[in-house]
Amino acid sequence: MPIPQEGSVQAHFNRFTGKFQQAGTGPEMHNDENKSKRQMSAFFDVDAAANSHDGRSLKAERRGKTLSKKELKAFKDKRHSKKEEKRRAWLRD
């Protein structure tokens, strides 16, 4: 890496090919985390999605929420009806 002097231009060379290379385009650009972040950022704002929960995971956020008796009963009934549907599925075949 050349020593920067005032009024000079700094260039980065790829040590394998000897060609010019943009700063920051080394092997760290190709790990799974950076690759997935680049691909997802084409479709939505990755940083805003990561910071939308104040640093907490979705699981931790849901753990703090308490359900009312009505919501809990509806959840249990829905789960029970799904189980019954699976149990009786062989009758329709």
Phi and psi restraints in degrees (range 20) as a CNS / XPLOR table:
assign (resid 1 and name C) (resid 2 and name N)
       (resid 2 and name CA) (resid 2 and name C) 1.0 -69.3 20.0 2
assign (resid 2 and name N) (resid 2 and name CA)
       (resid 2 and name C) (resid 3 and name N) 1.0 153.8 20.0 2
assign (resid 2 and name C) (resid 3 and name N)
       (resid 3 and name CA) (resid 3 and name C) 1.0 -81.9 20.0 2
assign (resid 3 and name N) (resid 3 and name CA)
       (resid 3 and name C) (resid 4 and name N) 1.0 122.8 20.0 2
assign (resid 3 and name C) (resid 4 and name N)
       (resid 4 and name CA) (resid 4 and name C) 1.0 -73.7 20.0 2
assign (resid 4 and name N) (resid 4 and name CA)
       (resid 4 and name C) (resid 5 and name N) 1.0 134.5 20.0 2
assign (resid 4 and name C) (resid 5 and name N)
       (resid 5 and name CA) (resid 5 and name C) 1.0 -121.9 20.0 2
assign (resid 5 and name N) (resid 5 and name CA)
       (resid 5 and name C) (resid 6 and name N) 1.0 160.7 20.0 2
assign (resid 5 and name C) (resid 6 and name N)
       (resid 6 and name CA) (resid 6 and name C) 1.0 -63.5 20.0 2
assign (resid 6 and name N) (resid 6 and name CA)
       (resid 6 and name C) (resid 7 and name N) 1.0 131.0 20.0 2
assign (resid 6 and name C) (resid 7 and name N)
       (resid 7 and name CA) (resid 7 and name C) 1.0 79.9 20.0 2
assign (resid 7 and name N) (resid 7 and name CA)
       (resid 7 and name C) (resid 8 and name N) 1.0 11.6 20.0 2
assign (resid 7 and name C) (resid 8 and name N)
       (resid 8 and name CA) (resid 8 and name C) 1.0 -108.3 20.0 2
assign (resid 8 and name N) (resid 8 and name CA)
       (resid 8 and name C) (resid 9 and name N) 1.0 169.2 20.0 2
assign (resid 8 and name C) (resid 9 and name N)
       (resid 9 and name CA) (resid 9 and name C) 1.0 -110.3 20.0 2
assign (resid 9 and name N) (resid 9 and name CA)
       (resid 9 and name C) (resid 10 and name N) 1.0 139.6 20.0 2
assign (resid 9 and name C) (resid 10 and name N)
       (resid 10 and name CA) (resid 10 and name C) 1.0 -106.4 20.0 2
assign (resid 10 and name N) (resid 10 and name CA)
       (resid 10 and name C) (resid 11 and name N) 1.0 132.1 20.0 2
assign (resid 10 and name C) (resid 11 and name N)
       (resid 11 and name CA) (resid 11 and name C) 1.0 -121.5 20.0 2
assign (resid 11 and name N) (resid 11 and name CA)
       (resid 11 and name C) (resid 12 and name N) 1.0 146.8 20.0 2
assign (resid 11 and name C) (resid 12 and name N)
       (resid 12 and name CA) (resid 12 and name C) 1.0 -113.9 20.0 2
assign (resid 12 and name N) (resid 12 and name CA)
       (resid 12 and name C) (resid 13 and name N) 1.0 133.4 20.0 2
assign (resid 12 and name C) (resid 13 and name N)
       (resid 13 and name CA) (resid 13 and name C) 1.0 -114.2 20.0 2
assign (resid 13 and name N) (resid 13 and name CA)
       (resid 13 and name C) (resid 14 and name N) 1.0 143.8 20.0 2
assign (resid 13 and name C) (resid 14 and name N)
       (resid 14 and name CA) (resid 14 and name C) 1.0 -77.8 20.0 2
assign (resid 14 and name N) (resid 14 and name CA)
       (resid 14 and name C) (resid 15 and name N) 1.0 126.5 20.0 2
assign (resid 14 and name C) (resid 15 and name N)
       (resid 15 and name CA) (resid 15 and name C) 1.0 -71.9 20.0 2
assign (resid 15 and name N) (resid 15 and name CA)
       (resid 15 and name C) (resid 16 and name N) 1.0 -18.9 20.0 2
assign (resid 15 and name C) (resid 16 and name N)
       (resid 16 and name CA) (resid 16 and name C) 1.0 -89.5 20.0 2
assign (resid 16 and name N) (resid 16 and name CA)
       (resid 16 and name C) (resid 17 and name N) 1.0 -41.1 20.0 2
assign (resid 16 and name C) (resid 17 and name N)
       (resid 17 and name CA) (resid 17 and name C) 1.0 -97.5 20.0 2
assign (resid 17 and name N) (resid 17 and name CA)
       (resid 17 and name C) (resid 18 and name N) 1.0 -22.6 20.0 2
assign (resid 17 and name C) (resid 18 and name N)
       (resid 18 and name CA) (resid 18 and name C) 1.0 78.1 20.0 2
assign (resid 18 and name N) (resid 18 and name CA)
       (resid 18 and name C) (resid 19 and name N) 1.0 7.4 20.0 2
assign (resid 18 and name C) (resid 19 and name N)
       (resid 19 and name CA) (resid 19 and name C) 1.0 -93.7 20.0 2
assign (resid 19 and name N) (resid 19 and name CA)
       (resid 19 and name C) (resid 20 and name N) 1.0 163.9 20.0 2
assign (resid 19 and name C) (resid 20 and name N)
       (resid 20 and name CA) (resid 20 and name C) 1.0 -63.9 20.0 2
assign (resid 20 and name N) (resid 20 and name CA)
       (resid 20 and name C) (resid 21 and name N) 1.0 146.8 20.0 2
assign (resid 20 and name C) (resid 21 and name N)
       (resid 21 and name CA) (resid 21 and name C) 1.0 -141.2 20.0 2
assign (resid 21 and name N) (resid 21 and name CA)
       (resid 21 and name C) (resid 22 and name N) 1.0 139.5 20.0 2
assign (resid 21 and name C) (resid 22 and name N)
       (resid 22 and name CA) (resid 22 and name C) 1.0 -68.1 20.0 2
assign (resid 22 and name N) (resid 22 and name CA)
       (resid 22 and name C) (resid 23 and name N) 1.0 148.4 20.0 2
assign (resid 22 and name C) (resid 23 and name N)
       (resid 23 and name CA) (resid 23 and name C) 1.0 -65.8 20.0 2
assign (resid 23 and name N) (resid 23 and name CA)
       (resid 23 and name C) (resid 24 and name N) 1.0 135.7 20.0 2
assign (resid 23 and name C) (resid 24 and name N)
       (resid 24 and name CA) (resid 24 and name C) 1.0 87.1 20.0 2
assign (resid 24 and name N) (resid 24 and name CA)
       (resid 24 and name C) (resid 25 and name N) 1.0 10.1 20.0 2
assign (resid 24 and name C) (resid 25 and name N)
       (resid 25 and name CA) (resid 25 and name C) 1.0 -109.7 20.0 2
assign (resid 25 and name N) (resid 25 and name CA)
       (resid 25 and name C) (resid 26 and name N) 1.0 50.1 20.0 2
assign (resid 25 and name C) (resid 26 and name N)
       (resid 26 and name CA) (resid 26 and name C) 1.0 -94.3 20.0 2
assign (resid 26 and name N) (resid 26 and name CA)
       (resid 26 and name C) (resid 27 and name N) 1.0 -162.1 20.0 2
assign (resid 26 and name C) (resid 27 and name N)
       (resid 27 and name CA) (resid 27 and name C) 1.0 -65.4 20.0 2
assign (resid 27 and name N) (resid 27 and name CA)
       (resid 27 and name C) (resid 28 and name N) 1.0 -21.5 20.0 2
assign (resid 27 and name C) (resid 28 and name N)
       (resid 28 and name CA) (resid 28 and name C) 1.0 -67.2 20.0 2
assign (resid 28 and name N) (resid 28 and name CA)
       (resid 28 and name C) (resid 29 and name N) 1.0 -18.0 20.0 2
assign (resid 28 and name C) (resid 29 and name N)
       (resid 29 and name CA) (resid 29 and name C) 1.0 -72.1 20.0 2
assign (resid 29 and name N) (resid 29 and name CA)
       (resid 29 and name C) (resid 30 and name N) 1.0 -17.5 20.0 2
assign (resid 29 and name C) (resid 30 and name N)
       (resid 30 and name CA) (resid 30 and name C) 1.0 -107.7 20.0 2
assign (resid 30 and name N) (resid 30 and name CA)
       (resid 30 and name C) (resid 31 and name N) 1.0 12.2 20.0 2
assign (resid 30 and name C) (resid 31 and name N)
       (resid 31 and name CA) (resid 31 and name C) 1.0 -80.6 20.0 2
assign (resid 31 and name N) (resid 31 and name CA)
       (resid 31 and name C) (resid 32 and name N) 1.0 167.2 20.0 2
assign (resid 31 and name C) (resid 32 and name N)
       (resid 32 and name CA) (resid 32 and name C) 1.0 -61.0 20.0 2
assign (resid 32 and name N) (resid 32 and name CA)
       (resid 32 and name C) (resid 33 and name N) 1.0 -41.2 20.0 2
assign (resid 32 and name C) (resid 33 and name N)
       (resid 33 and name CA) (resid 33 and name C) 1.0 -63.8 20.0 2
assign (resid 33 and name N) (resid 33 and name CA)
       (resid 33 and name C) (resid 34 and name N) 1.0 -49.5 20.0 2
assign (resid 33 and name C) (resid 34 and name N)
       (resid 34 and name CA) (resid 34 and name C) 1.0 -67.8 20.0 2
assign (resid 34 and name N) (resid 34 and name CA)
       (resid 34 and name C) (resid 35 and name N) 1.0 -37.2 20.0 2
assign (resid 34 and name C) (resid 35 and name N)
       (resid 35 and name CA) (resid 35 and name C) 1.0 -65.0 20.0 2
assign (resid 35 and name N) (resid 35 and name CA)
       (resid 35 and name C) (resid 36 and name N) 1.0 -45.4 20.0 2
assign (resid 35 and name C) (resid 36 and name N)
       (resid 36 and name CA) (resid 36 and name C) 1.0 -67.1 20.0 2
assign (resid 36 and name N) (resid 36 and name CA)
       (resid 36 and name C) (resid 37 and name N) 1.0 -36.1 20.0 2
assign (resid 36 and name C) (resid 37 and name N)
       (resid 37 and name CA) (resid 37 and name C) 1.0 -64.4 20.0 2
assign (resid 37 and name N) (resid 37 and name CA)
       (resid 37 and name C) (resid 38 and name N) 1.0 -42.1 20.0 2
assign (resid 37 and name C) (resid 38 and name N)
       (resid 38 and name CA) (resid 38 and name C) 1.0 -63.0 20.0 2
assign (resid 38 and name N) (resid 38 and name CA)
       (resid 38 and name C) (resid 39 and name N) 1.0 -43.2 20.0 2
assign (resid 38 and name C) (resid 39 and name N)
       (resid 39 and name CA) (resid 39 and name C) 1.0 -68.8 20.0 2
assign (resid 39 and name N) (resid 39 and name CA)
       (resid 39 and name C) (resid 40 and name N) 1.0 -41.1 20.0 2
assign (resid 39 and name C) (resid 40 and name N)
       (resid 40 and name CA) (resid 40 and name C) 1.0 -71.6 20.0 2
assign (resid 40 and name N) (resid 40 and name CA)
       (resid 40 and name C) (resid 41 and name N) 1.0 -30.1 20.0 2
assign (resid 40 and name C) (resid 41 and name N)
       (resid 41 and name CA) (resid 41 and name C) 1.0 -67.7 20.0 2
assign (resid 41 and name N) (resid 41 and name CA)
       (resid 41 and name C) (resid 42 and name N) 1.0 -14.9 20.0 2
assign (resid 41 and name C) (resid 42 and name N)
       (resid 42 and name CA) (resid 42 and name C) 1.0 -71.0 20.0 2
assign (resid 42 and name N) (resid 42 and name CA)
       (resid 42 and name C) (resid 43 and name N) 1.0 -23.8 20.0 2
assign (resid 42 and name C) (resid 43 and name N)
       (resid 43 and name CA) (resid 43 and name C) 1.0 -107.1 20.0 2
assign (resid 43 and name N) (resid 43 and name CA)
       (resid 43 and name C) (resid 44 and name N) 1.0 -33.0 20.0 2
assign (resid 43 and name C) (resid 44 and name N)
       (resid 44 and name CA) (resid 44 and name C) 1.0 -153.3 20.0 2
assign (resid 44 and name N) (resid 44 and name CA)
       (resid 44 and name C) (resid 45 and name N) 1.0 169.5 20.0 2
assign (resid 44 and name C) (resid 45 and name N)
       (resid 45 and name CA) (resid 45 and name C) 1.0 -78.4 20.0 2
assign (resid 45 and name N) (resid 45 and name CA)
       (resid 45 and name C) (resid 46 and name N) 1.0 101.5 20.0 2
assign (resid 45 and name C) (resid 46 and name N)
       (resid 46 and name CA) (resid 46 and name C) 1.0 -66.1 20.0 2
assign (resid 46 and name N) (resid 46 and name CA)
       (resid 46 and name C) (resid 47 and name N) 1.0 -42.9 20.0 2
assign (resid 46 and name C) (resid 47 and name N)
       (resid 47 and name CA) (resid 47 and name C) 1.0 -66.3 20.0 2
assign (resid 47 and name N) (resid 47 and name CA)
       (resid 47 and name C) (resid 48 and name N) 1.0 -39.7 20.0 2
assign (resid 47 and name C) (resid 48 and name N)
       (resid 48 and name CA) (resid 48 and name C) 1.0 -65.7 20.0 2
assign (resid 48 and name N) (resid 48 and name CA)
       (resid 48 and name C) (resid 49 and name N) 1.0 -37.7 20.0 2
assign (resid 48 and name C) (resid 49 and name N)
       (resid 49 and name CA) (resid 49 and name C) 1.0 -68.0 20.0 2
assign (resid 49 and name N) (resid 49 and name CA)
       (resid 49 and name C) (resid 50 and name N) 1.0 -37.4 20.0 2
assign (resid 49 and name C) (resid 50 and name N)
       (resid 50 and name CA) (resid 50 and name C) 1.0 -69.5 20.0 2
assign (resid 50 and name N) (resid 50 and name CA)
       (resid 50 and name C) (resid 51 and name N) 1.0 -32.1 20.0 2
assign (resid 50 and name C) (resid 51 and name N)
       (resid 51 and name CA) (resid 51 and name C) 1.0 -96.2 20.0 2
assign (resid 51 and name N) (resid 51 and name CA)
       (resid 51 and name C) (resid 52 and name N) 1.0 2.6 20.0 2
assign (resid 51 and name C) (resid 52 and name N)
       (resid 52 and name CA) (resid 52 and name C) 1.0 -74.0 20.0 2
assign (resid 52 and name N) (resid 52 and name CA)
       (resid 52 and name C) (resid 53 and name N) 1.0 -16.7 20.0 2
assign (resid 52 and name C) (resid 53 and name N)
       (resid 53 and name CA) (resid 53 and name C) 1.0 -108.2 20.0 2
assign (resid 53 and name N) (resid 53 and name CA)
       (resid 53 and name C) (resid 54 and name N) 1.0 19.7 20.0 2
assign (resid 53 and name C) (resid 54 and name N)
       (resid 54 and name CA) (resid 54 and name C) 1.0 55.2 20.0 2
assign (resid 54 and name N) (resid 54 and name CA)
       (resid 54 and name C) (resid 55 and name N) 1.0 36.4 20.0 2
assign (resid 54 and name C) (resid 55 and name N)
       (resid 55 and name CA) (resid 55 and name C) 1.0 82.0 20.0 2
assign (resid 55 and name N) (resid 55 and name CA)
       (resid 55 and name C) (resid 56 and name N) 1.0 -3.9 20.0 2
assign (resid 55 and name C) (resid 56 and name N)
       (resid 56 and name CA) (resid 56 and name C) 1.0 -92.9 20.0 2
assign (resid 56 and name N) (resid 56 and name CA)
       (resid 56 and name C) (resid 57 and name N) 1.0 152.0 20.0 2
assign (resid 56 and name C) (resid 57 and name N)
       (resid 57 and name CA) (resid 57 and name C) 1.0 -78.3 20.0 2
assign (resid 57 and name N) (resid 57 and name CA)
       (resid 57 and name C) (resid 58 and name N) 1.0 162.9 20.0 2
assign (resid 57 and name C) (resid 58 and name N)
       (resid 58 and name CA) (resid 58 and name C) 1.0 -64.0 20.0 2
assign (resid 58 and name N) (resid 58 and name CA)
       (resid 58 and name C) (resid 59 and name N) 1.0 -35.9 20.0 2
assign (resid 58 and name C) (resid 59 and name N)
       (resid 59 and name CA) (resid 59 and name C) 1.0 -62.9 20.0 2
assign (resid 59 and name N) (resid 59 and name CA)
       (resid 59 and name C) (resid 60 and name N) 1.0 -44.1 20.0 2
assign (resid 59 and name C) (resid 60 and name N)
       (resid 60 and name CA) (resid 60 and name C) 1.0 -66.5 20.0 2
assign (resid 60 and name N) (resid 60 and name CA)
       (resid 60 and name C) (resid 61 and name N) 1.0 -35.3 20.0 2
assign (resid 60 and name C) (resid 61 and name N)
       (resid 61 and name CA) (resid 61 and name C) 1.0 -67.4 20.0 2
assign (resid 61 and name N) (resid 61 and name CA)
       (resid 61 and name C) (resid 62 and name N) 1.0 -40.9 20.0 2
assign (resid 61 and name C) (resid 62 and name N)
       (resid 62 and name CA) (resid 62 and name C) 1.0 -71.5 20.0 2
assign (resid 62 and name N) (resid 62 and name CA)
       (resid 62 and name C) (resid 63 and name N) 1.0 -30.8 20.0 2
assign (resid 62 and name C) (resid 63 and name N)
       (resid 63 and name CA) (resid 63 and name C) 1.0 -63.6 20.0 2
assign (resid 63 and name N) (resid 63 and name CA)
       (resid 63 and name C) (resid 64 and name N) 1.0 -32.6 20.0 2
assign (resid 63 and name C) (resid 64 and name N)
       (resid 64 and name CA) (resid 64 and name C) 1.0 -78.0 20.0 2
assign (resid 64 and name N) (resid 64 and name CA)
       (resid 64 and name C) (resid 65 and name N) 1.0 -15.0 20.0 2
assign (resid 64 and name C) (resid 65 and name N)
       (resid 65 and name CA) (resid 65 and name C) 1.0 -86.0 20.0 2
assign (resid 65 and name N) (resid 65 and name CA)
       (resid 65 and name C) (resid 66 and name N) 1.0 131.9 20.0 2
assign (resid 65 and name C) (resid 66 and name N)
       (resid 66 and name CA) (resid 66 and name C) 1.0 -105.2 20.0 2
assign (resid 66 and name N) (resid 66 and name CA)
       (resid 66 and name C) (resid 67 and name N) 1.0 141.7 20.0 2
assign (resid 66 and name C) (resid 67 and name N)
       (resid 67 and name CA) (resid 67 and name C) 1.0 -92.3 20.0 2
assign (resid 67 and name N) (resid 67 and name CA)
       (resid 67 and name C) (resid 68 and name N) 1.0 147.5 20.0 2
assign (resid 67 and name C) (resid 68 and name N)
       (resid 68 and name CA) (resid 68 and name C) 1.0 -76.5 20.0 2
assign (resid 68 and name N) (resid 68 and name CA)
       (resid 68 and name C) (resid 69 and name N) 1.0 168.8 20.0 2
assign (resid 68 and name C) (resid 69 and name N)
       (resid 69 and name CA) (resid 69 and name C) 1.0 -62.6 20.0 2
assign (resid 69 and name N) (resid 69 and name CA)
       (resid 69 and name C) (resid 70 and name N) 1.0 -37.1 20.0 2
assign (resid 69 and name C) (resid 70 and name N)
       (resid 70 and name CA) (resid 70 and name C) 1.0 -66.1 20.0 2
assign (resid 70 and name N) (resid 70 and name CA)
       (resid 70 and name C) (resid 71 and name N) 1.0 -44.2 20.0 2
assign (resid 70 and name C) (resid 71 and name N)
       (resid 71 and name CA) (resid 71 and name C) 1.0 -65.3 20.0 2
assign (resid 71 and name N) (resid 71 and name CA)
       (resid 71 and name C) (resid 72 and name N) 1.0 -39.9 20.0 2
assign (resid 71 and name C) (resid 72 and name N)
       (resid 72 and name CA) (resid 72 and name C) 1.0 -64.8 20.0 2
assign (resid 72 and name N) (resid 72 and name CA)
       (resid 72 and name C) (resid 73 and name N) 1.0 -42.2 20.0 2
assign (resid 72 and name C) (resid 73 and name N)
       (resid 73 and name CA) (resid 73 and name C) 1.0 -64.7 20.0 2
assign (resid 73 and name N) (resid 73 and name CA)
       (resid 73 and name C) (resid 74 and name N) 1.0 -43.0 20.0 2
assign (resid 73 and name C) (resid 74 and name N)
       (resid 74 and name CA) (resid 74 and name C) 1.0 -62.5 20.0 2
assign (resid 74 and name N) (resid 74 and name CA)
       (resid 74 and name C) (resid 75 and name N) 1.0 -40.2 20.0 2
assign (resid 74 and name C) (resid 75 and name N)
       (resid 75 and name CA) (resid 75 and name C) 1.0 -63.9 20.0 2
assign (resid 75 and name N) (resid 75 and name CA)
       (resid 75 and name C) (resid 76 and name N) 1.0 -45.4 20.0 2
assign (resid 75 and name C) (resid 76 and name N)
       (resid 76 and name CA) (resid 76 and name C) 1.0 -65.6 20.0 2
assign (resid 76 and name N) (resid 76 and name CA)
       (resid 76 and name C) (resid 77 and name N) 1.0 -40.8 20.0 2
assign (resid 76 and name C) (resid 77 and name N)
       (resid 77 and name CA) (resid 77 and name C) 1.0 -64.0 20.0 2
assign (resid 77 and name N) (resid 77 and name CA)
       (resid 77 and name C) (resid 78 and name N) 1.0 -41.1 20.0 2
assign (resid 77 and name C) (resid 78 and name N)
       (resid 78 and name CA) (resid 78 and name C) 1.0 -63.5 20.0 2
assign (resid 78 and name N) (resid 78 and name CA)
       (resid 78 and name C) (resid 79 and name N) 1.0 -44.2 20.0 2
assign (resid 78 and name C) (resid 79 and name N)
       (resid 79 and name CA) (resid 79 and name C) 1.0 -63.2 20.0 2
assign (resid 79 and name N) (resid 79 and name CA)
       (resid 79 and name C) (resid 80 and name N) 1.0 -42.0 20.0 2
assign (resid 79 and name C) (resid 80 and name N)
       (resid 80 and name CA) (resid 80 and name C) 1.0 -64.7 20.0 2
assign (resid 80 and name N) (resid 80 and name CA)
       (resid 80 and name C) (resid 81 and name N) 1.0 -41.7 20.0 2
assign (resid 80 and name C) (resid 81 and name N)
       (resid 81 and name CA) (resid 81 and name C) 1.0 -66.1 20.0 2
assign (resid 81 and name N) (resid 81 and name CA)
       (resid 81 and name C) (resid 82 and name N) 1.0 -35.1 20.0 2
assign (resid 81 and name C) (resid 82 and name N)
       (resid 82 and name CA) (resid 82 and name C) 1.0 -65.0 20.0 2
assign (resid 82 and name N) (resid 82 and name CA)
       (resid 82 and name C) (resid 83 and name N) 1.0 -42.0 20.0 2
assign (resid 82 and name C) (resid 83 and name N)
       (resid 83 and name CA) (resid 83 and name C) 1.0 -63.4 20.0 2
assign (resid 83 and name N) (resid 83 and name CA)
       (resid 83 and name C) (resid 84 and name N) 1.0 -42.5 20.0 2
assign (resid 83 and name C) (resid 84 and name N)
       (resid 84 and name CA) (resid 84 and name C) 1.0 -63.3 20.0 2
assign (resid 84 and name N) (resid 84 and name CA)
       (resid 84 and name C) (resid 85 and name N) 1.0 -40.3 20.0 2
assign (resid 84 and name C) (resid 85 and name N)
       (resid 85 and name CA) (resid 85 and name C) 1.0 -61.2 20.0 2
assign (resid 85 and name N) (resid 85 and name CA)
       (resid 85 and name C) (resid 86 and name N) 1.0 -43.8 20.0 2
assign (resid 85 and name C) (resid 86 and name N)
       (resid 86 and name CA) (resid 86 and name C) 1.0 -65.4 20.0 2
assign (resid 86 and name N) (resid 86 and name CA)
       (resid 86 and name C) (resid 87 and name N) 1.0 -39.2 20.0 2
assign (resid 86 and name C) (resid 87 and name N)
       (resid 87 and name CA) (resid 87 and name C) 1.0 -66.7 20.0 2
assign (resid 87 and name N) (resid 87 and name CA)
       (resid 87 and name C) (resid 88 and name N) 1.0 -33.3 20.0 2
assign (resid 87 and name C) (resid 88 and name N)
       (resid 88 and name CA) (resid 88 and name C) 1.0 -96.2 20.0 2
assign (resid 88 and name N) (resid 88 and name CA)
       (resid 88 and name C) (resid 89 and name N) 1.0 3.6 20.0 2
assign (resid 88 and name C) (resid 89 and name N)
       (resid 89 and name CA) (resid 89 and name C) 1.0 -62.1 20.0 2
assign (resid 89 and name N) (resid 89 and name CA)
       (resid 89 and name C) (resid 90 and name N) 1.0 -31.7 20.0 2
assign (resid 89 and name C) (resid 90 and name N)
       (resid 90 and name CA) (resid 90 and name C) 1.0 -66.6 20.0 2
assign (resid 90 and name N) (resid 90 and name CA)
       (resid 90 and name C) (resid 91 and name N) 1.0 -22.3 20.0 2
assign (resid 90 and name C) (resid 91 and name N)
       (resid 91 and name CA) (resid 91 and name C) 1.0 -67.2 20.0 2
assign (resid 91 and name N) (resid 91 and name CA)
       (resid 91 and name C) (resid 92 and name N) 1.0 -32.0 20.0 2
assign (resid 91 and name C) (resid 92 and name N)
       (resid 92 and name CA) (resid 92 and name C) 1.0 -82.3 20.0 2
assign (resid 92 and name N) (resid 92 and name CA)
       (resid 92 and name C) (resid 93 and name N) 1.0 -15.9 20.0 2
